[in-house]
């Protein structure tokens, strides 16, 4: 090999004839004392002052100089001697770029620093970390928002999360109803305030469009100085520097609008932050819309349920009435069993007691229950004739679209001196029981055809009298047919009911129904059972006529 043809080693400066001299990465060599030995063209372009003999700390960023000082001499290094690596790599910024500096020990004891531009990788990692934080925030926000179906609670959570993670302050504007707007504020202190204000929503650019569900106006189009005072929460520090107004999409209709505010202490909203705010608003809007729909449905259900729930019974014209109802399901409030007491116009007029059991259970049975109760109430002028009332009710049910039938027990009740007289008619319903003052239990002799199943029905009416302290108990088959006991398959039965009723001799009507229902509920336990309803009619021990004055008719008082 002719060594005379090889190029000379060249001066200690810019390396161009070496393998690393033409490398696209900046490479510089420094001796243990910290002086620059040589650099390649890429390093010379990056560090113009890095010339041979220059002190490294004066021509490169401090983080490179510190890393070189920590590399040590060949005798002091703690790196891997076999690999020639004197120390671990360092990382830092050069201008608006970031580099990783990797050291290598040369044969002469100098340290060669290879600088790798990792700006794009770092930006990608930062973007990925940011997206992960945003995804985690959205997941947590969704869980928090869906944890409640209360509208105000959802608005509070939305405002607090937005003020904490997206802006310095947040305002939730509910869909306007009337002249006043319902606003929910959350400032830098994290306190949430609900307030009704009479404000012109047109003052805030993009707000009325957001409340209609239109796409949001870009933040750069909103003049911060145009944000009205009513849209700024108490405690907001400094003037508004940037604002975002975005809709809260709901289920078919907008759930409101979200207003985000930043003060001069923070930078203005970027396009990426506006997009992220819309993602958060979409989740918040869905939760608020679901809560608002639930509140509306709950209000409707409560209104309708009020007409289906059994009434609270009390004494009427010197006669004690008490009722108790236990639906078949723990989540149900109404079902197929029902009762009503329609008071007479005065003490001499009969009061009508109605206890019924519609075929089935749950809401479907409750619908027919409401229809039967309303029909019976409309037929009250005919209550003196039980057979005619039942016939008209049967015709109404037979001509309806319902395929269910109903059993009924009717009782016309009136106080006469110290006794209570009853005319009792059963239409396919279990005959009521009477407990006498001595504890004897009797079955009222009435029977009849159930209502709503056949065109022709018949029934018999029994007349009974109650002495003071005696009770007539009306009940549905959910009491006697409830299965329970030690093995869970034994019927409560009529005999057990009669035995329990015998122990209620002399008790008030309220105590009788409470005792019977308690025993029946304990018998079935947690097992499945039908609706249970009981009504007690009791002749009180100490009821007498008291005159209001010397001329008018007296009234029964307990």
C-alpha positions as CSV (number, residue, x, y, z in Angstrom):
1,X,0.0,0.0,0.0
2,X,1.5,3.4,-1.0
3,X,1.0,5.7,2.0
4,X,2.4,8.7,0.1
5,X,-1.0,8.9,-1.8
6,X,-3.0,9.3,1.4
7,X,-4.1,12.8,2.4
8,X,-2.4,14.5,5.3
9,X,-4.0,14.5,8.7
10,X,-4.7,18.2,8.3
11,X,-4.7,21.0,10.9
12,X,-6.7,20.9,14.1
13,X,-9.8,22.7,12.9
14,X,-12.7,21.8,10.7
15,X,-12.5,18.1,9.8
16,X,-13.4,17.4,6.3
17,X,-11.2,14.4,5.3
18,X,-12.2,12.2,8.2
19,X,-15.2,9.8,8.2
20,X,-17.1,11.8,10.8
21,X,-16.2,15.1,9.1
22,X,-18.8,14.6,6.4
23,X,-21.4,13.3,8.9
24,X,-24.8,15.1,8.6
25,X,-24.8,15.4,12.4
26,X,-22.9,18.2,14.2
27,X,-19.8,16.7,15.7
28,X,-17.2,18.5,17.8
29,X,-14.1,17.3,19.7
30,X,-12.8,18.9,22.9
31,X,-9.9,18.0,25.1
32,X,-10.1,17.2,28.8
33,X,-9.3,20.9,29.7
34,X,-12.3,22.1,27.8
35,X,-10.8,23.5,24.7
36,X,-12.3,22.9,21.2
37,X,-10.0,20.6,19.2
38,X,-11.9,20.3,15.9
39,X,-15.5,20.3,14.5
40,X,-17.2,19.2,11.4
41,X,-19.0,21.4,9.0
42,X,-22.4,20.8,10.5
43,X,-21.1,21.7,14.0
44,X,-19.4,24.8,12.6
45,X,-22.7,25.9,11.1
46,X,-24.5,25.3,14.4
47,X,-21.8,26.9,16.6
48,X,-20.0,29.6,14.6
49,X,-17.7,30.4,17.5
50,X,-16.5,26.8,17.9
51,X,-13.0,27.2,16.4
52,X,-9.9,25.2,17.4
53,X,-8.5,26.5,20.7
54,X,-11.7,28.2,21.8
55,X,-13.0,27.5,25.3
56,X,-15.9,25.1,24.9
57,X,-18.0,26.8,27.6
58,X,-17.9,30.1,25.7
59,X,-19.1,28.7,22.3
60,X,-21.7,26.1,23.1
61,X,-24.8,26.0,25.4
62,X,-24.1,25.5,29.1
63,X,-25.7,22.0,29.2
64,X,-23.0,20.7,26.7
65,X,-20.2,22.4,28.6
66,X,-21.5,20.9,31.9
67,X,-21.7,17.5,30.3
68,X,-18.2,17.7,29.0
69,X,-16.9,18.8,32.4
70,X,-18.6,15.8,33.9
71,X,-17.0,13.4,31.4
72,X,-13.6,13.7,33.2
73,X,-10.2,12.6,32.1
74,X,-9.4,9.1,30.8
75,X,-8.1,8.2,34.2
76,X,-11.2,9.6,36.1
77,X,-14.0,8.5,33.8
78,X,-16.6,6.2,35.2
79,X,-18.0,5.1,31.8
80,X,-17.7,1.8,30.0
81,X,-14.0,1.6,29.0
82,X,-14.5,-1.2,26.5
83,X,-17.1,0.9,24.6
84,X,-15.1,4.1,24.8
85,X,-18.1,6.0,26.2
86,X,-16.9,8.3,29.0
87,X,-20.3,9.3,30.3
88,X,-24.0,9.2,29.6
89,X,-25.5,11.4,27.0
90,X,-27.0,14.8,27.6
91,X,-30.0,16.6,26.3
92,X,-30.9,20.3,25.8
93,X,-31.9,23.1,23.5
94,X,-29.9,24.9,20.9
95,X,-32.0,27.8,19.7
96,X,-35.5,26.6,18.9
97,X,-34.3,23.0,18.4
98,X,-33.5,20.3,20.9
99,X,-30.5,17.9,20.6
100,X,-29.1,14.8,22.3
101,X,-25.4,15.0,22.8
102,X,-23.6,11.6,22.8
103,X,-20.0,11.4,23.9
104,X,-17.2,9.1,22.6
105,X,-13.6,8.9,23.8
106,X,-10.9,9.2,21.1
107,X,-7.6,7.4,21.1
108,X,-5.9,10.7,22.1
109,X,-8.1,11.1,25.2
110,X,-10.3,13.8,23.7
111,X,-14.1,13.6,23.9
112,X,-16.0,13.6,20.6
113,X,-19.6,14.9,21.0
114,X,-22.2,13.7,18.5
115,X,-25.3,15.9,18.4
116,X,-28.5,14.3,17.2
117,X,-31.5,16.6,16.5
118,X,-34.5,15.1,18.3
119,X,-36.8,18.1,18.0
120,X,-39.5,16.2,16.0
121,X,-39.4,13.2,18.2
122,X,-39.7,15.4,21.4
123,X,-42.5,17.3,19.8
124,X,-44.3,14.0,19.0
125,X,-43.7,12.7,22.5
126,X,-45.0,16.0,24.0
127,X,-48.1,15.9,21.7
128,X,-48.7,12.3,22.7
129,X,-48.4,13.1,26.4
130,X,-50.7,16.0,25.9
131,X,-53.3,13.8,24.2
132,X,-53.0,11.3,26.9
133,X,-53.6,13.9,29.6
134,X,-56.6,15.2,27.6
135,X,-58.0,11.7,27.1
136,X,-57.7,11.0,30.8
137,X,-59.3,14.4,31.6
138,X,-62.3,13.6,29.3
139,X,-62.7,10.2,30.7
140,X,-62.7,11.5,34.3
141,X,-65.0,14.4,33.3
142,X,-67.5,11.9,31.7
143,X,-67.5,9.8,34.8
144,X,-68.1,12.8,37.0
145,X,-70.8,14.2,34.8
146,X,-72.7,10.9,34.4
147,X,-72.6,10.3,38.2
148,X,-75.6,12.5,38.7
149,X,-78.9,13.1,37.0
150,X,-79.5,16.4,38.8
151,X,-79.4,19.3,36.4
152,X,-77.8,21.8,38.8
153,X,-75.2,19.3,39.9
154,X,-74.2,18.6,36.3
155,X,-73.9,22.4,35.7
156,X,-71.7,22.7,38.8
157,X,-69.4,19.9,37.7
158,X,-69.2,21.3,34.2
159,X,-68.3,24.8,35.4
160,X,-65.8,23.6,37.9
161,X,-64.0,21.3,35.5
162,X,-63.8,23.9,32.8
163,X,-62.5,26.6,35.1
164,X,-59.9,24.2,36.6
165,X,-58.5,22.6,33.4
166,X,-59.5,24.8,30.4
167,X,-59.6,28.4,31.5
168,X,-59.4,30.8,34.4
169,X,-63.2,31.1,34.7
170,X,-66.2,29.4,33.2
171,X,-69.9,30.3,32.8
172,X,-72.7,27.9,31.9
173,X,-75.7,29.6,30.2
174,X,-78.9,27.5,30.4
175,X,-81.4,27.8,27.6
176,X,-83.4,31.0,28.3
177,X,-86.9,30.8,29.7
178,X,-88.6,34.1,29.9
179,X,-86.7,37.3,30.3
180,X,-84.1,36.1,32.8
181,X,-81.1,33.8,32.0
182,X,-80.0,31.1,34.4
183,X,-76.2,31.3,34.7
184,X,-73.7,29.1,36.6
185,X,-70.4,30.7,37.4
186,X,-67.1,29.3,38.5
187,X,-64.1,31.6,39.0
188,X,-60.4,31.0,39.8
189,X,-61.3,30.2,43.5
190,X,-63.3,27.1,42.3
191,X,-66.6,28.3,44.0
192,X,-69.7,27.7,41.9
193,X,-72.5,30.2,42.0
194,X,-76.0,29.9,40.4
195,X,-77.6,33.2,39.5
196,X,-80.5,34.5,37.5
197,X,-79.7,37.7,35.6
198,X,-81.8,39.9,33.4
199,X,-79.3,40.4,30.6
200,X,-79.1,40.9,26.9
201,X,-77.5,37.8,25.6
202,X,-76.7,39.5,22.3
203,X,-74.0,41.4,24.1
204,X,-71.7,38.5,24.0
205,X,-70.7,37.6,20.4
206,X,-71.7,34.1,19.4
207,X,-73.7,33.3,22.6
208,X,-77.2,33.4,21.0
209,X,-76.0,31.2,18.1
210,X,-74.5,28.8,20.6
211,X,-77.8,28.6,22.5
212,X,-79.4,27.7,19.2
213,X,-76.9,24.9,18.6
214,X,-75.0,26.6,15.8
215,X,-71.3,26.0,15.3
216,X,-69.1,28.2,17.6
217,X,-67.5,31.5,16.6
218,X,-63.7,31.2,16.6
219,X,-62.1,32.8,19.7
220,X,-60.0,35.2,17.6
221,X,-63.3,36.8,16.3
222,X,-64.4,37.6,19.9
223,X,-63.2,41.0,21.2
224,X,-62.3,40.4,24.9
225,X,-63.3,44.0,25.6
226,X,-66.8,43.2,24.4
227,X,-67.4,40.5,27.1
228,X,-70.2,42.1,29.3
229,X,-69.9,42.3,33.1
230,X,-72.7,39.8,33.7
231,X,-70.6,37.1,31.9
232,X,-67.6,37.6,34.2
233,X,-67.6,35.8,37.6
234,X,-66.8,37.5,40.8
235,X,-63.2,37.2,41.7
236,X,-61.9,37.2,38.2
237,X,-58.5,39.0,38.2
238,X,-57.7,41.4,35.5
239,X,-59.4,42.1,32.2
240,X,-60.4,39.3,29.9
241,X,-57.7,38.5,27.4
242,X,-59.4,35.7,25.5
243,X,-62.8,34.1,25.4
244,X,-64.4,31.0,23.9
245,X,-68.1,30.5,23.4
246,X,-69.2,27.0,22.5
247,X,-72.6,25.3,22.4
248,X,-73.5,22.4,24.8
249,X,-75.0,19.9,22.4
250,X,-78.0,18.0,23.8
251,X,-80.3,15.3,22.7
252,X,-82.1,17.0,19.9
253,X,-82.1,20.4,21.5
254,X,-79.1,22.4,22.8
255,X,-78.4,22.0,26.5
256,X,-77.0,25.5,26.8
257,X,-73.7,27.3,26.1
258,X,-70.2,27.2,27.7
259,X,-68.3,30.4,28.1
260,X,-64.5,30.2,28.9
261,X,-62.5,33.2,30.0
262,X,-58.8,33.7,30.3
263,X,-57.1,36.7,32.0
264,X,-53.8,38.4,31.0
265,X,-51.8,36.0,33.1
266,X,-52.3,33.2,30.5
267,X,-51.9,33.0,26.8
268,X,-54.9,33.3,24.4
269,X,-56.8,30.2,23.4
270,X,-55.1,28.2,20.6
271,X,-57.1,26.5,17.8
272,X,-56.2,23.1,19.4
273,X,-57.5,24.3,22.8
274,X,-60.8,25.5,21.2
275,X,-61.3,22.0,19.6
276,X,-60.6,20.4,22.9
277,X,-63.1,22.7,24.6
278,X,-65.7,21.6,22.1
279,X,-65.0,18.0,22.9
280,X,-65.5,18.6,26.6
281,X,-68.6,20.7,25.8
282,X,-70.2,17.8,23.8
283,X,-69.8,15.5,26.8
284,X,-71.1,18.0,29.3
285,X,-74.0,18.9,27.0
286,X,-75.0,15.2,26.7
287,X,-74.9,14.8,30.5
288,X,-76.9,18.0,31.2
289,X,-79.4,17.1,28.5
290,X,-79.9,13.6,30.0
291,X,-80.3,15.2,33.5
292,X,-82.8,17.7,32.2
293,X,-84.8,15.0,30.4
294,X,-84.8,12.9,33.5
295,X,-86.0,15.8,35.6
296,X,-88.8,16.5,33.1
297,X,-89.8,12.8,32.9
298,X,-89.6,12.6,36.7
299,X,-91.9,15.6,37.1
300,X,-94.4,14.0,34.6
301,X,-94.3,10.7,36.3
302,X,-94.8,12.3,39.7
303,X,-97.9,14.1,38.5
304,X,-99.4,11.0,36.9
305,X,-98.4,8.8,39.8
306,X,-100.1,11.1,42.3
307,X,-103.5,10.0,40.7
308,X,-102.5,6.3,40.8
309,X,-101.2,6.1,44.4
310,X,-103.7,4.8,47.0
311,X,-105.1,7.7,49.1
312,X,-104.4,8.3,52.8
313,X,-107.6,7.2,54.6
314,X,-109.0,8.7,57.8
315,X,-112.1,8.8,59.9
316,X,-115.3,9.8,58.0
317,X,-118.6,10.6,59.7
318,X,-117.7,8.7,62.9
319,X,-116.3,5.6,61.1
320,X,-112.7,4.7,61.1
321,X,-111.1,3.9,57.7
322,X,-107.5,2.7,57.2
323,X,-105.7,1.3,54.2
324,X,-102.3,0.0,53.4
325,X,-100.7,-1.1,50.1
326,X,-97.5,-3.0,49.3
327,X,-96.6,-3.3,45.6
328,X,-95.2,-6.5,44.2
329,X,-91.8,-5.1,43.2
330,X,-89.4,-3.1,45.3
331,X,-88.9,-0.6,42.5
332,X,-92.7,-0.2,41.9
333,X,-94.9,2.3,43.6
334,X,-98.2,1.4,41.9
335,X,-99.7,-1.9,40.6
336,X,-102.9,-3.7,40.1
337,X,-104.4,-3.4,43.7
338,X,-106.2,-0.3,44.7
339,X,-108.7,1.1,47.2
340,X,-110.7,4.3,47.6
341,X,-113.2,5.7,50.1
342,X,-115.8,8.1,48.7
343,X,-117.3,10.0,51.7
344,X,-121.1,10.6,51.9
345,X,-122.3,14.2,51.7
346,X,-123.3,14.1,55.4
347,X,-123.5,11.7,58.4
348,X,-126.7,10.2,57.2
349,X,-125.4,9.4,53.7
350,X,-123.5,6.2,53.0
351,X,-119.8,6.3,52.2
352,X,-118.6,4.0,49.5
353,X,-115.5,1.8,50.1
354,X,-113.9,0.2,46.9
355,X,-111.2,-2.4,47.0
356,X,-110.1,-3.9,43.7
357,X,-107.5,-6.2,42.1
358,X,-106.7,-5.8,38.4
359,X,-105.3,-8.9,36.6
360,X,-101.5,-8.5,36.4
361,X,-99.0,-6.3,38.2
362,X,-96.8,-3.3,37.6
363,X,-97.4,-0.3,35.4
364,X,-99.6,-2.1,32.8
365,X,-102.0,-3.1,35.6
366,X,-101.8,0.4,37.1
367,X,-103.1,1.9,33.9
368,X,-106.3,-0.1,34.1
369,X,-106.4,0.6,37.8
370,X,-106.7,4.3,37.1
371,X,-109.4,3.8,34.6
372,X,-111.5,1.6,37.0
373,X,-111.1,4.2,39.8
374,X,-112.1,7.1,37.5
375,X,-115.1,5.1,36.2
376,X,-116.3,4.2,39.7
377,X,-116.0,7.8,40.8
378,X,-118.1,8.9,37.8
379,X,-120.7,6.3,38.8
380,X,-121.0,7.5,42.4
381,X,-124.5,8.8,41.9
382,X,-125.5,5.2,41.4
383,X,-123.6,3.9,44.4
384,X,-126.9,2.9,46.2
385,X,-127.3,0.1,43.7
386,X,-124.2,-2.0,43.7
387,X,-125.4,-4.4,41.0
388,X,-126.1,-1.5,38.6
389,X,-122.8,0.2,39.3
390,X,-120.9,-3.1,38.6
391,X,-122.9,-3.7,35.4
392,X,-122.1,-0.3,34.0
393,X,-118.4,-0.7,35.0
394,X,-118.4,-4.1,33.3
395,X,-119.8,-2.7,30.1
396,X,-117.1,0.0,30.1
397,X,-114.3,-2.5,30.5
398,X,-115.7,-4.9,27.9
399,X,-115.9,-2.1,25.3
400,X,-112.3,-1.0,26.0
401,X,-109.2,-2.2,24.3
402,X,-107.9,-3.7,27.6
403,X,-108.0,-7.5,27.8
404,X,-107.6,-7.5,31.6
405,X,-110.3,-8.1,34.2
406,X,-110.8,-6.9,37.7
407,X,-112.2,-8.2,41.0
408,X,-114.0,-5.7,43.3
409,X,-115.4,-5.5,46.8
410,X,-117.8,-2.7,47.4
411,X,-119.1,-1.5,50.8
412,X,-121.6,1.2,51.5
413,X,-120.9,2.3,55.1
414,X,-123.0,4.5,57.4
415,X,-123.0,5.2,61.1
416,X,-126.3,4.6,63.0
417,X,-126.1,5.4,66.7
418,X,-123.4,3.3,68.2
419,X,-123.2,0.8,65.4
420,X,-121.8,0.9,61.8
421,X,-123.9,-0.6,59.0
422,X,-122.4,-2.0,55.9
423,X,-123.8,-3.3,52.6
424,X,-121.1,-5.4,51.1
425,X,-120.9,-6.8,47.5
426,X,-118.2,-8.9,46.1
427,X,-117.5,-9.2,42.3
428,X,-115.1,-12.1,42.0
429,X,-113.2,-10.8,45.0
430,X,-112.3,-12.6,48.3
431,X,-115.1,-12.1,50.8
432,X,-114.1,-9.7,53.6
433,X,-113.7,-10.8,57.2
434,X,-115.2,-9.4,60.4
435,X,-113.5,-9.6,63.8
436,X,-116.0,-9.2,66.6
437,X,-115.3,-7.6,70.0
438,X,-114.6,-11.1,71.6
439,X,-112.1,-12.1,68.9
440,X,-114.5,-14.2,66.8
441,X,-113.8,-13.9,63.0
442,X,-116.7,-14.2,60.5
443,X,-116.7,-14.3,56.7
444,X,-119.2,-11.9,55.0
445,X,-121.6,-13.9,52.9
446,X,-121.2,-12.2,49.5
447,X,-120.0,-13.4,46.2
448,X,-120.2,-12.5,42.5
449,X,-118.7,-12.5,39.0
450,X,-115.4,-10.8,38.2
451,X,-115.7,-7.6,36.1
452,X,-114.4,-7.2,32.5
453,X,-114.4,-10.8,31.5
454,X,-118.1,-11.7,30.7
455,X,-120.9,-9.6,29.3
456,X,-123.4,-11.0,31.9
457,X,-122.3,-10.7,35.6
458,X,-124.2,-11.3,38.8
459,X,-123.4,-10.6,42.5
460,X,-125.0,-10.8,45.9
461,X,-125.0,-8.1,48.6
462,X,-124.7,-8.9,52.3
463,X,-125.7,-6.5,55.1
464,X,-123.7,-6.6,58.3
465,X,-123.4,-4.4,61.5
466,X,-120.3,-3.6,63.5
467,X,-120.5,-2.9,67.2
468,X,-118.0,-0.5,68.8
469,X,-114.5,-1.9,68.5
470,X,-115.4,-4.4,65.7
471,X,-113.7,-4.3,62.3
472,X,-114.5,-5.4,58.8
473,X,-111.3,-6.2,56.9
474,X,-111.1,-6.1,53.0
475,X,-108.1,-7.6,51.4
476,X,-106.7,-8.8,48.1
477,X,-105.5,-12.2,47.2
478,X,-101.9,-11.1,47.5
479,X,-102.3,-11.5,51.3
480,X,-103.6,-15.0,51.3
481,X,-101.6,-16.3,48.3
482,X,-98.3,-15.0,49.5
483,X,-95.8,-17.8,49.6
484,X,-93.2,-18.0,52.3
485,X,-92.6,-19.7,55.6
486,X,-89.6,-21.9,56.5
487,X,-89.3,-23.5,53.1
488,X,-90.6,-20.5,51.1
489,X,-93.4,-22.4,49.3
490,X,-96.3,-22.4,51.8
491,X,-99.3,-20.1,51.3
492,X,-100.1,-17.5,54.0
493,X,-103.7,-18.7,53.6
494,X,-107.1,-17.7,55.0
495,X,-106.7,-19.6,58.2
496,X,-103.5,-17.8,59.1
497,X,-105.2,-14.5,58.2
498,X,-108.2,-15.3,60.4
499,X,-105.9,-16.2,63.3
500,X,-104.0,-12.9,62.9
501,X,-107.2,-10.9,62.6
502,X,-108.6,-12.5,65.8
503,X,-105.7,-11.0,67.7
504,X,-106.7,-7.5,66.4
505,X,-110.0,-7.5,68.3
506,X,-110.7,-4.0,69.7
507,X,-107.8,-2.4,67.9
508,X,-108.2,0.8,65.8
509,X,-108.4,0.4,62.0
510,X,-104.9,1.8,61.4
511,X,-103.4,-0.8,63.8
512,X,-105.4,-3.6,62.2
513,X,-104.0,-3.0,58.7
514,X,-100.5,-2.4,60.0
515,X,-100.5,-5.7,61.8
516,X,-101.9,-7.7,58.9
517,X,-99.6,-6.2,56.4
518,X,-96.6,-6.7,58.7
519,X,-97.3,-10.4,59.2
520,X,-97.9,-10.9,55.4
521,X,-94.7,-9.1,54.5
522,X,-92.7,-11.1,57.1
523,X,-94.2,-14.3,55.7
524,X,-93.1,-13.7,52.1
525,X,-89.8,-12.2,53.1
526,X,-87.6,-11.3,50.2
527,X,-89.4,-13.7,47.8
528,X,-91.6,-12.7,44.9
529,X,-95.2,-11.8,45.8
530,X,-98.3,-10.2,44.3
531,X,-99.6,-6.7,45.2
532,X,-101.0,-6.6,48.7
533,X,-103.8,-4.2,49.8
534,X,-105.9,-4.1,52.9
535,X,-108.7,-1.8,54.0
536,X,-110.2,-1.8,57.5
537,X,-113.6,-0.3,58.5
538,X,-113.9,0.0,62.3
539,X,-116.7,1.1,64.5
540,X,-114.8,3.3,67.1
541,X,-115.3,2.7,70.8
542,X,-116.0,6.3,71.8
543,X,-117.6,8.3,69.0
544,X,-120.6,10.4,69.9
545,X,-122.7,13.2,68.4
546,X,-121.6,16.7,69.4
547,X,-123.8,19.7,68.7
548,X,-122.0,22.7,67.2
549,X,-124.8,24.9,68.6
550,X,-128.3,24.6,69.9
551,X,-129.9,24.3,66.5
552,X,-127.6,22.6,64.0
553,X,-127.2,18.9,63.6
554,X,-124.3,17.4,65.6
555,X,-121.2,15.7,64.2
556,X,-119.5,12.4,65.2
557,X,-116.2,12.9,67.0
558,X,-113.8,10.3,68.2
